[in-house]
Amino acid sequence: MKNFLFTLFLGYMLPLCLFGQQPKIINKKDTGYRGIWYSNQPSSDEYVYKYSGGLATYPANHYPFSIYSPEVDKTFFCYGGADPAGETLWHMISYFDHKTGKVPKPTIVLDKETDDAHDNPVMNIDSDGYLWIFSTAHGTEGPSFVHKSKRPYDITEFEQVHATKIVDGENVAMDNFSYLQSWYQPGSGFINLFTHYDRKVIPDQPSKPRRTIGYMTSADGVTYSEWKDLAAVEEGHYQTSGQSGNTLGTSFNFHPIKDDDNGLNFRTNLYYIETRDFGKTWHNVQGQELQIPLTDVQNPALVKDFASLGLLVYINDLAFDAAGRPVILFVTSKGYEAGPANGPRIWHTARFTGSDWEILPVTESDNNYDMGSLYIAEAGDWRIVGPTATGPQAYNTGGEMVLWTSQDQGKNWKSKAMTTHSEFNHSYARRPVNVQREFFAFWADGHGRQKSFSKLYFSDRKGNVYLLPTEMKSDFAKPIRVKRAKGDGNE
């Protein structure tokens, strides 16, 4: 009984003591779909920020934002919403009904009490149909939360889950995690990849913050294992993961130590590791078992050394082909600042052939944070949805959405314009888990250089684009087909 009461104390009081903030659970319907606008690192030039815009489905290191459930024939999706004034981040959830072609009014689950899109939610669905919302934090400055729907496949009402993790053999409150990617394996439960922040003391150098990537497991979504680190090289990593059956893979870069600069702005190299036994062991793509965490720049997980080429690496997505082999989608550039000087920003795929990595170019775009998603069908059809065409705010985050297709494993690509002559840049096209052709990619738009209203969109597999209604007078509405401008050859 004492242990139970102590766990309750930790779950309720520790977040309040550490962060001075408790979640504001709202559980109310909103009047329409609005995304959060966010900016990062002012640049004192015509591009205004390092990156910015409508970032409701940001960042690439959060996943998933959407999941198709065949039991109810709905694609559920969450996103970083905003209050009507655009001042605070709301964690939102809704669904697309494949039978009716309609969406309901979205549910406001939580007021995160920040405008930082790094705190965007991700979601999952367990084998009983309960919906889970993981509310991330950006580093250690704020709390993280877990919420669960009160009823299966029902977005009406959520309750807080006071999750715990194991530290030194004891259950303690799990109230801070960043960059979460949540995966579910029936019969085993949740395996979540994430980032935690610590400090690495380097001799004769100031203490540097380090973003250590790791993972945790849970059978019930409430009680989690000990956190286990995957890699801790120099100033840390960003990781982006994918799952095929029971194989969970993660691709990551690393942040080099810089004496008088932020190593996060110099992310480079490409690595890949995977587990086939729910995190018990980790291997490189050739099957060599690894001793984690990896701590050296040169290690058996290295896909390609881009640092020696002077190139930065921004990872977009990770998918698997019909043979269960990983394919990584990523962008390289010459520098972190926005603008033409650091071009070209080249999109690549890295495909494991069974013996080595084949790295091929796809196209170019104009910002390091032009993020898209990779789709690989069993028949061998490859697709990418991403903002690779220049948008109305050139060289800022996002642009016009383009559908790319390849029938020869990324050697040749054809493009099709999805949006044209837009008012704002479109950004961060995300692939649902168990993706269906009617709800294929999900993203938001926003002005690239100044705060603006942000709308939300999705596309079908053919590249047709639909706007989620910004104002709803009835409980359900059909998304609005976005027409392309005539003369683009895609009417």
N, C-alpha and C positions, 0 to 999 in steps of 0.2 A: 504493500500500500504506500509506503514511504517513497519507493522508487517511482511509482506511478504519479504521486503528487509532485515529486521533484521534476519529472519529465513535463508535467503540465506547467509548472513554474517556468521552466526553460522555454517552452514553446510560446508562452504568452508574455513573459516579462523580459527575457533577455533581449529580444529585438527592440523593445521600447527603451531599455537601458542603454543599449549600444548606439542606437540611431535616433532616438527621440521621435519615432514615427511608427504608427500602426496603420495597417491598410484600411482604406475607406471602402468597404464592400458596398456596392451600390445595387446590383441586381435589378436594374430597371431598363426598360426599352428606350432606345434613342430614337430620334425623329428621322434619322438618315445616316448615311455613311460619310464620315470625314476622317482623314488621316492626319497624323502628326507631321508638322514641318520642323526640321532640325538642321542646325549648322554646326560645323566643327572647325576650329583653328582659323581665325581670321587671317587673311593673307596680305592685306594692304595693297591690293592691285585690282585690276578690273574684274577679276573672277571672284573677289570678295572673301571666299572661303576655300579651304583645302577641299572640303566636300560639303554639300548642303542639298536641301530640296525636300520633296515629299517622301518621307522615309518610314512609312507605315509598315513595310515588310523588310526593313533593315535590321541587322546586318547579315552578311553571308554566313556568319558563324552562329546564327540562330536557326533552328530547324526542329520540327516543321511548323509552318504557319497554316497548313491545310491538310486534311486527311479525308479520303473517300471511304464511306462505310457502306458496304453492299447490303448489310442487314436492313438499312432504312433507305437506301438509294439516295444518299445525300453526301455532298462534300462539305464538311464542317471547316470553317476557317476562322482564325483569330488575327488580330492586327493591332498596331499601335494607333489608337484613335485619338481624337482631341475634343475638348469641350468646345462649345460654339465659338468662344473667343480665341481658340487655338493656343491657350496658355498652359494647359496641363495635359499630361499623357493619361488617356483612359485605356484600359485593357478591355478590348471588345471581342465578342464572339458571335458568329452567325453561321448560316449554311446556305448552300444552293441545293434546291430540291430538283433532282434530275427528272422526276415524274412530271412536275408542273412547270418547270423552267422559271420558278419564282424564288425570291429571297424574302425572309421576314425582316421586320425591324431588328437591327442588331441589339444585343444585350450588352450594357455597360457592366462589366464584372467588378472592376476595381479602379479607383483613382490612385495612380502611382505617386502623385504629388511631386512630379518633376516634368520637365519638357524634354528630357534626354531620351532620344530614340534607342540608345543602348539598352534601355530598360524595357524594350518591347517584349511582349509575351511570346511564348511558344506553347504548343499544345500536344496532347496525345489522347488516345482512346484505348482503354483496357479491354480485356476479353469479355467483360460483362457489359460493355457499352457506356461506361462512365467516361465523361469528358474531363480532362485534366488541363489546367492552365498553370504554367510555370512562369512566374514573374521574376525576371532577372534583375540584377543590379549592375551598375557600371563601376567595377572595382569595389572598394570597401567603404565608400562614402554613404551608402544607403542599404536598406534591407532587401532581401529576396523573399518571395512568398510562393506557396503552392495552394491552389484551389481545385476543388472537385465538384462536378455537377451533383445535385441532390438526387437526380433521376437519370437513368440511362438514356442516351441520345436526346437529351433535353437541355436546351440552352437557357431556360428560364431563370434558374437559380443555382448559385454556387456557394459553397461553404469553404472556409479556410481549413487546410490540412496542416497540422503542426508537425511537420516532418522532422525526423532526427537522422543523425549520422553517428557512426562509431568513431570515437577518439579515445585512444588508450584503453580500449575495452569497455568504455561507457557510452551510453546513448546521450548525445547532446543535441541541442537545437540546431537545425540546418537552416540558417537564416541569411546566408550570403553566398551567392554563386553568380558567375558571369558567363556570357556567351554559351548558353546551354543548347545542346542538341539532344533531344529526347527520342530514344528508340524503344520499341516494345516487341518482345518475343513471346508469343503464347506459350504457356507452360513454365516460363522462367520469370517474366516480368519486365521491369524497366532497366535499361542500361543507358545511362545519361553521360554524355561527354560535356566537359565544361572547362572553365578557366578559373583559377584562384590566384590571388595577388600576394606576393611576399617580397622580401627585399634580399638581394644578393650582395654580399660585401666582397668587393674585389680589392686586393691589395693595392695600396697607393692610388685608389680611385674613390670618388664619392659613392655612397651606397645607392644602388640603382633599383628601381622597382622592377620586378620580374613577373611576367604573366606565364604561370606554369599551367600546362594543360594536363587534364586527368580524366578519370571516369569514376562512376559509382553505380552500384546495382541495388535493386529493390524488388522483392516479390510482390509487394502490395502498394508501392508508391508512397508509403508513409515512413517506414523504417528502412534507412539506406545503410549500405556497407561503409566501411572505412574508405576514405578518399584515397585513390591510388594514382600517382603521377605517371604520365606517359613520356613527357619530354620536358627538360628544363635546361635549354642551351642558352647561354649568355643572358640577354634580356627577355627571353621567352618566345612565345609563339601565338599565331592564330591557327586554329584548326577548322576544317570543314569535312563533314563525314557523310557516309552513305551506307545503306544496308541492302543486302540481297540474301533472302532466306535467313540463315543464322550467321552469315558472314557480315561483320561490321567493320568497315574500313574507315580510316581517317587520314586526310592529307593535311600537311601543315608546312609553314615556312618558319623562319626564325628571325629574331631581332638582334642584330649585332650590337655589341657594346660600343658606344661612342663617348669619347671623353667629355665633350662639351655640347652634345646634341642628343636628341631623342631617338634612341634606336628603333622605336616603333615606326618611325618614318623611313626606315631603311630595311624593311622586311625583304628577305631574299631567300633563295634556295627552295627546293620542292622535295618534300619527304612523303612517304606513305607507309603505314603499318595496318595490320588487321588482326581481328580475333574471330575464331570460329567456335569458341566454347564459352561465350558469355563473360569474356574478360579474364578467364583463368590464365590463359597464355596469349602472348602477342607475337606475331611473326612479321617479317618483311614479305614482299610480294613473292619472293622465291621460296618461301616456306621456312626460312631460317628463324628459329626462336630467338627472341630478343630479350635482353636484360633491361627492364625499364626501371626508372626513367632513363631515356637517352640523354646524355649530357655533353656529347662532343659534336662539333659542327660536321665533321666527317664521320658518318656512322652507317650501318648497313641498311638503314631506311631511306637513304638518299636516292632520289629519282634523278635529279640533275643539279649540278653546281652552277647556279646563276650568279652567285656572288663574284666568281672569277670573271664573269662577263660584264660586271658592273650593272646588272639589271635587278630591279625590284620585282617581287612576285606577289600578285593579288589573286587568291584562290576563290573561285566562284562556286564550283559544284563538284560533286563526285557521284558517279553512276556506275552501274555494272552492265556488261554486255551479256549476251545469251549464254556464254560459257562461264559466267560468274567472275570475269576478270575486270578489274577497275579501269575506269576512264576518268581522268581529272580535267576539268575545265578551268583555265586560269589566264590571267593577263600579266604581261610584262611591260615595264616602262623604264625610263632612264632616271626618273626622279619623282619625289612625292608631291611637288607643287603643281597646282592646276596650270593649264596653259599649254601652248604648242611646243614650248622649248623642251619638254620632257617626252615628247612623242618620238617614234610612234608607240601607241599603246596597242600591243599585238595580242589578240586572243589566240590561245593554243588549246589543243587537246593533247593529253599524255595518256596513251593506251598501252596497257601491258599485253604483249602479244603471246605470252606464254614462256618467252625466253628473255625478252628485254623490253624497255620502254620505247615506244614510237611517239615522238613529239612532233606535231604538225601544226602549222598556222591555220587559223580560220578566217580572220578578218582583222580590221583595225577599228578603234573608236578613239574618242578624244578626252577621256578622263579615266584616272586610275580606278575610280569607284563605279564604273559602268558594269553593273553586275547582271548576269543572266543565268539561266538554268539549262541543264543538259538532259535530254530525254533519249533513251535507247530502247527501242521496241525489240521483242523477241525475234522478229523477222529481219532485224539488222538495220532498220530505219533509224537514223540518228537525226535529232532535231535540237536546235538551240533557240530559245526565246530570250532576246536581250536588246538593250538600247544602243545598238551599234551604229545607227545613223545619227548624224548631227541634229541636235534639237534646237529649239528657239533660243536657249541660252548655251551657246557653243562653248565648249571646254569646261562646262560645269557638269556636275554629276547627272548621269542619265542622258536621254536624248529621245529619238523616235524608236519605237519598238520594231524589231525585225525578226521574222521567222527564217531560220537557216535550216536547210535539209541536206543530208549526205546519205548516199547509198553505198559508199565504199569505205566505211570506217574512218571518215574524216579526211580522206585524201582530196576530195573535191566537194564544194559546197554551192548550193543555189540559195538565193535570198528572195524574200517576199516582204514588202512593206506592210506593217500592221497598223501603224499610226502615221499620219502625215499632217503637216501644217498645224501642229498642236500649239496651244497657248503656252504650256509649260513643259518641262522635261519629264519624261516617264523614267522610272528607275526601279531596280531590284525586282525583276520578274522571278517569281518563286514557283517551284514545282510541287504539287501536292503528293503526299504519300498515296499509293494505289491510284495514280492519276487516271482520270477518265477523259474522253475526248471532248465532252461538253464544257468542263471546267479544267483547263489545261495549264494555264499560267495565271498568276495573281500578283498585282503590283499597285503602285500609287504614282501620282504625279505631283509636281510642285515647282514653283519658280526656283531657278538655280542660284539666284543672287540676292533675293530678298524674301522675307517671310510672306507666305501666301496661303490661301486655302488649298487643301490637298484632297483630290478625289481618288477613288479606288476603282480598279478595273479588273476584269479577267478576260481571258481569250479562250476560244475553242482550239482544237488541234489543227484546224485549217488556217488559223491566224485571224479569224474574225474577233473583233474586240467589243466588249460590253462594259458600259458604265454602271456601277452600282449607284442606285438613286441617292442623291444628296438630301432630298426631302421626301418624306413619305407621310401621306395622310391616312393610308389604310395599313393594316397589319402586314400585308404581303404585296409585293410588286414585282413586275418583270424587269430585269436589267435592260438598259437602253442600248441598242446596237449603235456603235460609233461608226459613222460612215467615213470612208477615206475620200480624200479630195479626188475629183475626176482628173484624169490625165496621168495618174500614177501607174496605170496598167494593172490595177488590182481591184477594180470595181466588182 
